[in-house]
């Protein structure tokens, strides 16, 4: 029996699972394929990590750790839906919801002063940021649009693209630092032999504090260290804000405070404190006394003001509001609620927000709920330059056309916590002037970074075996597609310089005859790719972990309207596969709409597409022809689903996620009924297809008539399974057919 593990996660994709999974389990029943779930949601991870005071009924297993062991096995077959990469405000909201539901879980200590509070912070850190992905990604990433999806997108281009102004007239630009950033300060070393190192801070008086001990490194591993100089960062923010004011454009900040859960919230906080400098400095003592934290955004500060007497609260609010006068207007997240870009650190996330700037013609939303040119601040030059390049290209050559544009697929280095996303436990804020050192077992300093008070230090790693596997995957993709494969690596960056040596070392070990494989810095790589995109040609980007994340949102949002429709295959290094189902950046808005008006527009096409290679793997690994037929017919069903345009609408009282999954079931059943490779399956699904066809109008009506009023699913971070099932399976007719299977 082949086992497919379907991850239970958060928000809209979690709700969609209630509609889709019963269909998948019904179709695979009796075929030698077992589909089971494991809960790795934010709420599930919190509950698993704090079992001490819970009842037996409340406790859950640590499914994330279980999956971490499974992905090391050759039989691993995991479908991983997008999960919340929690910021601290999200973590606090989830904890509060669980506490309301009767879970005796401790609150998160924002300011940890005692050892007990520091231990609590460390335990909660397992739930923050990219807690899930580094555990599961024991392979590198192969991310691209399925051929049927790309063909559909060109035939039916999405309508979200807004024109750029006449060439060269847009005031939009991407602003980045010119010095003092991670890019400039980065130093890297490749380990000659295995070693165990420590990271220590040495102050000006020579006092040593060990910040990270016992860090085991493998032979051939690349270790980096870099520093963000906060004085330079704050100067950059102030200077760019002044430029935005003079040009009359919006000021916007684009970071990733979820995945980069230590460095980017601090960088976010510095922007908040620079913009609202007058008010925050005037009331510094009062704000400190109520625990207001700029790293959590202006929203946290405003909430904490409720602890004050009404008169004092009003005084501070007035001073905060005065900060908007005479400064550049901020880009808005929700103008109706006066929520700006600086309200919450996870509201504007660079990999989802910058594609929208390109899509919207170099603009973001202003207070009047209109699109306006923006200066987009992406402080660090490691990745800012490629966003700068695409904005400059669009300003010169106009908007991209989804009907004709080519694709930029990706082969991403991410296995075994590769690169910056694995840096959380090695990121520190300098407590004073001094230096951070990486010291090996022999007591030698192998990397050193001078710092001033408040500077942000980080180290990250990339192991040798994943790097070689990544090079191999790039060669395989170039061979299979016939497309150029471009390694986005900059020889002037410390880390990239070491990776280039490895690429040049490993490429000759694979058959590259006739292939176009090149190494280019991100600006040149972006230029090359955009020239081809505008000609309708495809290119493979071969990148590190963070660029993988950014590019696999950037191009799919332009090409397909969403990155949720991407095929994301992770061939695991030890065999087996992890099949990821697109991005969840829009998931919160989908839940908000569903709770308000009973319409869920989440598109499960990513899940449908991921299930095809998952079933193919089950067929190969288990020598199971029934699984192969399920995969082949599902692929045909997806083609029909796209051809007949049964995708979820954005509007209430039209087809939504539930109707989309019904039509997928119908087309899948029809394809199974039409195949002649397995007579028993043909007979079984001929009956199912006939029932679904006969009742299609009735099911359609049941899935639309239920919309239009608020829905209660018993929570946000942890749904009530009975209520969620009822909400996501409102068609008694469809349920009867599926459940009878």
Phi, psi and omega in degrees: 000121176279140182244123173255128179257124181256120185282133171271126185231227192234167165053219188300315179296332177290318176297317181300329179300325179298329179276320189274317188300319177302326177294312181300314182293327177291318182291327182273350182302129177079010181254003183083013176238123181249125179251115180237163184248154170222131186275110176239027177294166177302313180298317180298321180291322178296312181299317182295328184274349182227065185276349194308314187253017181268154174285165180299326181291331182278333185294145173227157179289161175277080186292332179296316178296320177300314180294326177300328177281323182296319184290353175272354184260147182296338181272003183302134178212094189238130172259115187247113178276161182293134181247165175291125167267094197287133165277171180297317176302320177295317178303315181296321178296318180295318178298314180300318179296317179295320178298320177297329180277004176095011177274122181276081182244136182293153175284155180283125180278107182298312180252098183276114179248323180270164177298322181296319179291322178295323178293320177299315178303317181296321179291320179291336180302334179292345181258350185271157171055216183277062182288328186276309191302314180298333180286320187271335188276074177267033177200171179266168194257134173240102188238124182199165174280134173300147184305319182294325181290316179295318180298317179297317183296325179285326180285327181232069186300139179293156189256019186272349183290131177252143182293146168280153178297178178308145186313128175081002184260348179292140176268003179292136169207156174265119180260134177222166180290155177252000179183161178078009181261178179302321181303311185291323189270352189296131173235141183223152178218144173258128186288125177290327182214163176300145181202165173240125185241167172229155175250126182229154175251129179244118181279179186297335180272358179092004177288134185252130173238121178282121182264331180210123183242157173066035179277106183279128179241144181266160173299137179084357181284142177265127178241132182244158166216141179206164185223138169261116181279112189289332177297317178293322179298313182294322176297319177299313180300312183296316181295318182289323177298320178295319178298316180298320178296314182296326181272351179069035180242167179287149173257129179222149181241132184233105180229183175230077185285359177269301181289316178270071199285352176250309185292311189288325173299325178293316178297323176298314181300323178295324179293317177302315185287333176286314183293318183258030188308310186301312183289318185290324178288320180300322186249024186306314183295316180297315181296322178295323183292335180259004175077022178292137187230114182299333181294339178268359175096170180296332178301318180294318180298313180297321178295319182292337179297340179295345178284347187265160171302149187305320183294317180292319178302314181297322179297313181292318178300320179296320179291323176296314180297328179294336180295334180289332183291134175076006177243170175299141176290141180273146171298144184257145170268318178212099185293331180296328181256009181057039179262113182268176176302336183260016184282310181223135186296336183261010178284323180241106184247126195307318185290337176263330186279319182294322174301325179291327175298316178295312181301323185268019174077031179081021187234162169226176185276138178257184184296334179275009180062038176237153178283137182216145178308144180229148163266117183265114180272115172238091196303315190273135184280356177304323183231344184300325188296329181285329173292321177301317184295317182289326177293319178295322179296315181293324178294328181274317190251358179088179185291153176281152183249109181301338181287335186236346188289148176283186182247152168238100179274178186217139166245113190246134175279110181216354185295146174056049174058041184296137168067203195303328182293348175261018189265358190304315184280004180231025179245129186219149174264126184296123181285343182195178173291143181164220179207147171262138180230143167258121186241130182276180185297334180275001179087008180273140176279118182258339174215141181216138179227117174289144182219157169250168181307129176089348177300150182257119179256141171214148170238148174215167188230157169214119185279157188290316183300313176299325180295315179297319179298322179296317177298316179299316180297321178298316179297316181298319180292319179298320181293316184289327187260336186074014182259153176296142177245120185247119173280118180274089184221137184248114183296345178271001176255135185308307182298311184299326180301319179290322181292323178301319178302319182288322177299315179294331178286318188269333181306318181296345180282351181241159181281103182251014182303127177079001182264149177258098181237125184225160172247126179221151174288161187305325180292312179295321180295319178294316178303310182300314183294319182291323176301317180289319179304316183291341176266003181082016183260151183260149179219145176261123172268131179245110193222169170287182191295316185287315176299326174306312181296315185289314184290329182278003162256316186304301185288318177299324178296321177287317184285313192249350184091343180198149175273355179292345183265010182278146171274125183231103183251131177243095176291114185289144186299325180269013184102171182079180183212149171244127185243109184264154194241036175095184187261152183247022184300329181269358186304318181301319180295326179293319178295317180303315179294319182297314181294329183278319187223014171069025178233124181244114188266007177307133180262115182271016180303324177300319178293316179302313183294322181293328182293333181297302179294333176296315177292323177299319178295319178300322180294315182290312185294327186253004184050054189243101181295332178296320178296322178296321178293319177302317181294313183298317182284328176296318178300317177295321179296320178297319177302316179293319179302317179288314182302320182271003175052057178261030179283156180298139174274161176276347189257143177295151182069021170234176182304136175235196184305322183292320177291323179299316181291329173298312182293326175300315179301317179299310184290326177294316179297320179297318179295321178293324178290333183275340183284155182240014183278335183221109186295321181295317178294322179300314181294315182299313186277345172296319177294315181297313181299319180297318179295316180294319179297314183298324186257009187304314182297319180294315180297315178308310182297319180296326183279343177260320183298334182286350184275165172110355178223162181301150182238141176248116177248013171078018180151179177244310181274333178224103180288153166281118187300327180290314180294319181294320179298316180296319182290323185268352177231064187277355182265105179298326181294311179296317181301319181297319180292313182293314183295332180287344181288000000 
